[in-house]
Amino acid sequence: MSTATPLLSLNEAAEVMGIAAGTLRTWRTQGRGPVGFKVGGRRVMYRREAVEAWLAEQEAATASNSSRPQDTQ
């Protein structure tokens, strides 16, 4: 059984993702990145599994793009 907290603050989610909190904040306003939600009308939280799923999607997309043949010029 995992002892990890199921909810992450914006700063914690950014740390898990290896990006600056400001980047995640910007992505949120642009509708990018993992889905977050507000608690108490102000505090943004992320479900750990949503962050991990988003990272896995990014990894899969990168892997599929890197398997494409390179353009030769």
Secondary structure, 3 states (H helix, E strand, C coil): CCCCCCEEEHHHHHHHHCCCHHHHHHHHHHCCCCCEEEECCCEEEEEHHHHHHHHHHHHHHHHHHHCCCCCCC
